[in-house]
Amino acid sequence: MRPAVEMRRPDGSPVRVLVVDDEPTLADLLVTALGYEGWDARGAGSGAEGLRLAREFGPDVVVLDVMLPDLDGFEVLRRLRAQRRDVPVLFLTARDAVEDRIAGLTVGGDDYVTKPFSLEEVVARLRALLRRSGTGVRSGESELVVGDLRLDEESHEVFRGGEPITLTATEFELLRYLMRNPRRVLSKAQILDRVWHYDFGGQANVVELYISYLRKKIDAGRAPMIHTLRGAGYVLRPAD
């Protein structure tokens, strides 16, 4: 089941995202994650390739690494702006220096994310840029629905069988991740990366702890939806 919230172009076609990053693993990961959003995402491994794809593909938003093997991200953006002045750009940078952030925004970047980052953060920033530019149009409501479980991403309200459930901020993020991937087995490592944004140094028991918190609130007195697959991870499924 796909999330009920999608962002599409005004003509109804998928949002187009161009990812320019010379780290193949990271670029592939971003393209795959954006594909899960229902977006048409493509990757480029250099500045020159990114500019070529921008001309051919016509992206609605660009994810652009600052450090590239040929042209740096700032130069790519300058040339990109000569082609299309309106396309929003999200900079990726491994450097945390304030001057890099200022430089990126000064040359026309719209936002930035510092590595290492969570995929959820990148998606959220891109959604904000698309809304701001007027390109991304929401289809459906701002809700995720799995069986009789309903989560509103904007109001942060959660209901099961129509009954409200109160969650902490971390519990909400964990449930949101599970509901964005219904029937899909998620490992502890994946959950740590998406919800806590970093590795706990092997202390994956924090996932077990928060899964137990969720079960007490979501499954208590009801047919269970959160299941453990020993040695594999956790999966959220509609109750039988």
Secondary structure, DSSP 8 states (H G I E B T S, - for coil): ---S-EEE-TTSSB-EEEEE-S-HHHHHHHHHHHHHTT-EEEEESSHHHHHHHHHHH--SEEEEES--SSS-HHHHHHHHHHH-TT--EEEEES---HHHHHHHHHTT--EEEESS--HHHHHHHHHHHHHHHT--EEES-SEEEETTEEEETTT--EEETTEEE---HHHHHHHHHHHHSTT--B-HHHHIIIIISS--TT-THHHHHHHHHHHHHHTTTS---EEEETTTEEEE----
